[in-house]
């Protein structure tokens, strides 16, 4: 049984790492759907945070009170995050009457502003567009909202309550309906 040798152990180790990634374990932001209590309808006060943005200002959730807020968790290395960011921008643009604010958060701890700026160019949105762009370098925001997968979305009402935490991107129709409810 133990005659696998070094090659067999490497295969087993790689299979274990692949399982961790695909199941959303490990750092939790690579794939799979998390099964956390934070998912779904929550209706609790959103954890407050402040974050420097790419265009030089600071986003403060407390100062955004009175506006619905969408948090979108991404990584510049995530191919599907480009399309997700574009769809979010379209929904926010179409939902201007709600006064919604969208914050796209880079969750890669080692990323620099230049990394996120390159991603923003790939998305085709300027850094000061309908989407606000920031980096969560310490994972504080990720932890506060129980985020475990890329492309997770959080919708916060104008009153500051978390309406939903979704481990997958919300469809444009779902997000539009939630923004109407959040206003």
C-alpha positions in Angstrom: 0.0 0.0 0.0 2.8 2.5 0.8 4.6 1.7 -2.4 3.2 4.8 -4.2 6.4 6.7 -3.7 6.9 10.4 -4.0 4.9 10.7 -7.3 1.8 9.2 -5.6 2.1 11.5 -2.7 2.3 14.5 -5.0 -0.9 13.4 -6.8 -2.7 13.0 -3.5 -1.6 16.4 -2.3 -2.6 18.1 -5.6 -6.0 16.4 -5.5 -6.5 17.7 -1.9 -5.6 21.2 -2.9 -8.0 21.0 -5.9 -10.8 19.8 -3.6 -10.1 22.8 -1.2 -10.3 25.3 -4.1 -13.3 23.8 -5.8 -15.3 23.5 -2.6 -14.7 27.1 -1.6 -12.5 26.1 1.3 -9.0 27.3 2.0 -9.1 31.1 1.4 -12.7 30.5 0.2 -12.5 33.0 -2.6 -11.8 30.8 -5.5 -15.0 28.9 -6.3 -17.8 26.9 -5.0 -20.7 28.1 -3.0 -20.3 28.9 0.6 -22.8 27.6 3.1 -22.6 30.3 5.8 -25.3 31.7 8.0 -24.7 35.2 6.4 -26.2 34.0 3.0 -29.7 34.8 1.9 -32.1 37.2 3.5 -30.5 38.7 6.6 -32.1 42.1 7.5 -29.4 43.1 10.1 -27.4 46.3 10.3 -24.5 46.3 7.8 -21.1 46.3 9.4 -19.6 49.8 8.8 -16.3 50.3 7.0 -14.2 52.9 5.2 -12.0 52.2 2.2 -9.7 54.3 0.0 -10.9 54.3 -3.7 -8.9 54.2 -6.9 -10.0 57.7 -7.9 -8.5 59.2 -4.7 -11.5 59.6 -2.3 -12.6 57.4 0.5 -15.8 55.4 0.6 -17.6 55.2 3.9 -20.6 53.0 4.4 -21.9 55.3 7.2 -21.7 58.3 4.8 -23.6 56.3 2.2 -26.7 56.0 4.4 -29.8 57.1 2.5 -28.6 55.2 -0.6 -28.9 51.5 -1.4 -25.4 50.0 -1.7 -24.2 47.0 -3.6 -20.9 45.3 -2.7 -19.3 43.2 -5.4 -16.3 41.0 -4.4 -13.9 40.3 -7.2 -10.3 39.6 -8.1 -8.4 41.0 -11.2 -7.4 37.5 -12.0 -11.0 36.3 -12.2 -12.1 36.1 -15.8 -15.8 36.1 -15.1 -15.5 39.1 -12.8 -15.1 41.3 -15.9 -18.5 40.4 -17.2 -20.0 40.6 -13.7 -18.6 44.1 -13.2 -20.0 45.2 -16.6 -23.4 43.8 -15.7 -23.3 45.5 -12.3 -22.4 48.8 -14.0 -25.4 48.5 -16.4 -27.8 47.7 -13.6 -26.6 50.7 -11.5 -26.8 53.0 -14.5 -30.4 51.8 -15.3 -31.3 52.1 -11.6 -30.2 55.7 -11.1 -33.6 56.7 -9.7 -32.9 54.5 -6.7 -29.7 56.5 -5.9 -27.8 53.2 -5.6 -24.1 53.1 -5.1 -22.0 50.1 -6.2 -18.6 49.3 -4.7 -16.4 46.8 -6.5 -13.9 45.3 -4.0 -10.7 43.6 -5.0 -10.1 40.9 -2.4 -6.6 39.8 -3.4 -4.5 40.8 -0.4 -1.3 41.4 -2.4 -2.9 43.6 -5.1 -1.8 47.1 -5.7 -3.8 49.9 -7.1 -2.1 49.3 -10.5 -3.5 45.8 -10.5 -7.0 46.9 -10.0 -6.6 49.8 -12.5 -5.6 47.3 -15.2 -8.7 45.3 -14.4 -10.9 48.4 -14.5 -9.5 49.2 -18.0 -10.4 45.6 -19.1 -13.9 46.1 -17.8 -14.1 49.3 -19.8 -15.3 51.5 -16.9 -13.3 54.5 -15.7 -12.2 54.4 -12.1 -14.7 57.2 -11.3 -17.7 55.7 -13.1 -21.0 54.4 -11.7 -18.9 51.7 -10.0 -16.5 52.7 -7.2 -13.4 50.6 -7.0 -11.4 49.7 -4.0 -9.1 47.0 -2.5 -9.7 45.2 0.7 -6.0 44.3 1.4 -6.5 42.9 4.9 -9.8 41.0 4.2 -11.6 43.0 6.9 -14.7 43.7 4.7 -14.6 40.1 3.4 -14.7 38.8 7.0 -17.3 41.3 8.2 -19.7 40.1 5.6 -18.8 36.4 5.7 -17.8 36.3 2.0 -16.2 33.1 0.8 -16.5 33.2 -3.0 -15.5 35.5 -5.7 -18.4 37.4 -7.4 -20.4 37.4 -4.1 -22.8 40.3 -3.8 -24.2 42.1 -0.8 -27.2 44.5 -1.1 -27.6 47.0 1.7 -30.7 49.1 2.1 -30.8 52.9 2.2 -31.4 52.4 5.9 -28.2 50.5 6.4 -29.6 47.0 6.7 -28.2 44.0 4.8 -31.0 42.8 2.5 -29.1 39.9 1.0 -25.7 38.2 0.8 -25.4 36.1 -2.3 -22.4 33.7 -2.9 -23.1 34.0 -6.7 -23.7 37.0 -8.9 -27.3 38.2 -8.8 -29.0 38.4 -12.2 -29.8 41.8 -13.5 -33.5 41.3 -12.8 -32.8 40.1 -9.2 -30.5 43.0 -8.5 -32.9 45.5 -10.0 -35.7 44.2 -7.8 -33.5 44.3 -4.7 -32.4 47.9 -5.5 -36.1 48.9 -5.7 -36.7 47.2 -2.4 -33.6 48.8 -0.9 -34.5 52.3 -1.8 
